[in-house]
Amino acid sequence: MTSPVKRLFGQTAIYGLSSILGRLLNYLLVPLYTAVFVDPSDYGVVSELYAWVAFLIVLLTFGMETAFFKFIQKEGVKEKTFATALVSLLFVNGLFFLIIAIFYQDLARLLLFEHHGEYILLLGAIVAVDAISSLPLAKLRAEEKALRFSLIQFSSIGVNITLNLILMLGFVSPENPERGIVFILVANLIASLVKPLLLYKSFRLKSSFDSELFKKMAFYSLPLAVAGFAGIINETLDRILLKQMLYDPLIPASLSYAEAQVGIYSASYKLAMLVTIFLQAYRYAAEPFFFSQMNKENKNQIYVKVMNAFIGLVCFVFLLVALNIDVFKYFIQNESYWVGLRVVPILLLANVFLGIYYNQSIWYKLSGKTKFGAYIALSGAFITVLINVLFIPKYGFMACAWATLIVYLFQMLLSYFLGQKHYPIPYNIWKFFLYLGSALALYFFAIQIDFESFYMNLIFRNSLILVFVISLFYIEKKKDTQENTNA
């Protein structure tokens, strides 16, 4: 593996320290939430609120992070680019929060949170703070200050975890779950404020807002914002639609049932997020890395090597979780949630496809043809809405899981074929089928065999995972040896 690729995965490891540890600590909150929220409907409310957070973060950052990475490649414009992007974020998010502060009660009624307008107000504050903080954090990534980035992220995560433990264990009981929902949001808001406090020096701008530069950045980033927003539809709309489609205004009890289904699905979705934990850490490092390689002669060779290693890693995570679901399920303390575990392998595979799509998507960012990112994401969003609306009433959250898998597979294939036409990168398709096919074959082989012993199943399935890992290392090492010999 060439040194630039090693540097990328080294940066990923550092970014992953805060991301993975933070997510793992958040995993430890799942047993807490599922224990405190005895009724899955209460956890469903929390999950739906955070689905809205994901939507709004993408909308309110409107692609400025990627635009920042793109435009600082020109000499001498880094501070002006940063100032222009940050001022635009401050303006948009300030306006957003003003609207929330005025209309939060009306929005609460619209979202079926009547009598809980405080949910919307706190949610709006969290989103605005996180969106504004995203650019100073992006600047650290561009400067390859991965350690400082990780320390800031981990500080915020640590505050969030600590406050959750104190508030949920000390002041919430199953008899007052609404208080628990408010405390979760308050803890998140305080944790979010940690980031701008630690980044306060970044808000001392060394340049001024440039309207002409902003127009260029907006022209570049708006298709990415559309793509991001459509992408988040694919990722989170299922939880929102699940509630809306299962709720019948003529049957008051159906609201609690709908929220319970959201809670069950969301708890199981958490188990599938071990793939996305790696994806998040990887994306923090990959985007600035790919841009830094765009003018080098061997860039395509590097992109291919990165893709090969990436596919092998996400296939390993797929096997690790899918074949050890009997262990991971204990993160969900309340057995009433376990009915949703059957969606985990489907969602894990979906996230493998999503990760490959993320890798491929660099072609339209490097080429400046960001409109294709919007086209791909909008196509996926249309399919997401269509499948969920048609099949949720009959199949419930299983429809959500299959819709996620189908959409991410579709986006991965569409991005590949468009990329080969407009910005060809000679990916090794043989390795894609070899790694993914082997992982799926091992999974289906393993689940057909049951030793009727928890420990025997554990040993057998993890032995298969070990075989996969050893084979992966052998293939990659052999390839590197051949390349070094030819060189």
Order of alpha helices (4+ residues) and beta strands (2+ residues): alpha-alpha-alpha-alpha-alpha-alpha-alpha-alpha-alpha-alpha-alpha-alpha-alpha-alpha-alpha-alpha-alpha-alpha
